[in-house]
Amino acid sequence: MKHNEMLAMILAGGRGSRLKDLTKKVAKPAVSFGGKYRIVDFPLSNCVNSGISVVGVLTQYESVLLNSYVAGGAHWGLNTRDSGVYVLPPREKADENLNVYRGTADAISQNIDFIDNYDPEYLLILSGDHIYKMNYDDMLNFHKEKKAEATIAVIGVPMKEASRFGIMNTDENGKIIEFEEKPAHPKSNLASMGIYIFNWKTLRRILIADMKDPESHHDFGKDIIPALLDEGKTLAAYQFKGYWKDVGTIDSLWEANMDLLDDRSGLNLSDTWKIYTADASELPQYIGEKANIDEAYMTQGCIVEGDVRHSVLFTGTEVKEGAKVTDTVLMPNATVGEGAVVTRALVAGGVTIGKGAVVGSADSENILLVARNVKGEE
Amino acid sequence: MAGAYGIVISTGNNINVEGLQDYRPVGAFSYLGRYRMVDFPVSNLSNSGIDRIQVYVSQNPRSLAEHLGSGTQYNINPKKGKLQLLFNQDSRVNKIYNTDTAAFLANMNIIERMQQEYVIVTTASMIFKQDFQAFLKAHIESGADISLLYQKVNDAKTKYQGCQVLDLNRQKGLNSICVNTQTANERNVFMETYVMRNDLFIDLIKRTAKTSSVYSLADFINEEHANLDIRGLQHKGYFAAITDLKSYYDANLELLDIRKANELFTSDWPIYTVTTDSCPVEYKKGAVVRNSMVANGCIIEGTVENSVIGRGVIIKAGAVVRNSLVLGHTFIDKDIHIENQIIDKWASIRHVKEITADASNPGYVKRDDVL
């Protein structure tokens, strides 16, 4: 049997309430992205492409769809003999009652038995709500080179936005000396990407102590990283250069989709680092006789008879004759009726915009989320 | 419900598709940009709850073997069911020996071991959807020995060259099977699909071989029609037969009529295929696309009209592709004009200014060629 040097755990329990109606019945990692994908396809595909074969997915909030989506792991080829994707919701144990995951660290603590089964050297912690492509094996090599106890992936953000992130302050060798969660006066612009590699033995010990600490928030950023720093352990910052985006709000989710239309954005899904997803049994997209397409990102199952400009169309969407769709994201099976005009909007899955309806506007500050059917002309 | 297993024939002696056939059997031909022909019979069988399926191939098995895999993409449970690729060596002496009967004989031990009471034989050279459970039920209820599936057509003078047609009496009993002579428009085209008991099937194969080494099963059934109760069962709905390059081209492009496509593709009868994990299509500024089907993974900067574009095709700015079938991973450079062409996979069109042909006789560009 191949030894699992590094096991990955994806924290997928968050509510994602800033995505409003999109996460009403669906956990954030299961939200659709980029025409045919779901957000969780990105960390899972990164794992596969980095040579990781066992991934735990920690779920809690509205996890029915997410569970059925990731279970089995076949979409990512993680269904071979020694690989697997395991959905890990909170469970009742022999010596204690059912506890919900009290924080990101607690979610791992409650699954120490699962991790121990694989006896990994290293544990990779990921979050299920970012769009990026990253080779975790490169990060592991860096972690070994630095002889660190923990390595945290960081990305440079504009200084004026740094106070929105968890900021790592490092010395000249890239060693982390301080971690500040959303500092009012940031000392550095290196934001944590929520991607950690830990030496499992060390993390395991700290987690067991953390579980018993009544003062703890059981959170990696607030409790575990500071505890390691207090012990004087070596924590390394692994600087990532490339596209990375938190898609936690309607605006940022829309922006990340629009980045697919921009060659300069750095987000490219057509290179050899493939993102895998469930396949839809749908026809190739059909562009009609009277359609006009100008800058669009579209997937199979779409039918376009109207005008589509600078927009992203997901599986099974339909744009009827005379309709105009501009700067818009249409999620799976959304329909835009004849002559309807949709501008700067994110239309949720299955929503129908009626004939002749006008939705959104070119000069709106925020992106309009359309989560309910819009009535058109009778 | 009585059990049946399925047999899919993926080659055919009456099929002559120049170019494409040099590389793969008809079952592995690309269809509508993302499918292969074999996806239709296998999906039909799987959707009908028939999960023991044998696909016969006699040459160039690589592309089919790769495509079929273990069959899980066809919704076949690999524990309960099985998708088998059965190989027989084509005769090098003379192609008249390469009959379906020869393929069945080469795999007779497997056919004799099948536990199912009935066998449904169908083809990968024709496109249609058919509920085989309903077909089997109609066959059993009729009490016939063999039932043959056919399509009533009114354009047999110009199409279905080399196909077999059924002459049926008023009770749908078989008078004869013969080759379409293209002398009349109204014909019952045999869809190379039949159902019978497996023991009768085994008996017929053995007797065919004893009668003539160059007889197909249909040839023998035709001779035996007086001794057996053989009936036609009519199929309705979309139907296309691939017999030559033109019919292959037409069968793809005619589905740009979305009503026709909707007849073949319905949500309750999915046609499965293998995913290649290609990303969605990117249409750049300046792209003009009309009445076309485009498979995932393409990057389109130029003009595409009345065409079917396969996966991962790149069409650069200023290029014009009209009335063409462009198979996967082809590259078409700037300002090149393509009209009425079938461009095989991985071709790269860089140095010529235009490739055009007459609509009635589409051109063919070879696989992997650089032009």
Interface residues (C-beta under 8 A of the other chain):
Chain A: G34 G35 K36 A74 L260 L261 L269 S270 K274 I275 Y276 T277 D279 S281 L283 P284 Q285 Y286 I287 G288 E289 K290 A291 N292 I293 D294 E295 A296 Y297 M298 T299 Q300 I303
Chain B: L32 G33 R34 T72 Q73 L256 I258 A261 F265 P270 I271 Y272 T273 T275 D277 S278 C279 P280 V281 E282 Y283 K284 K285 G286 A287 V288 V289 R290 N291 S292 M293 V294 A295 N296 G297 I299 V304 V308 I309
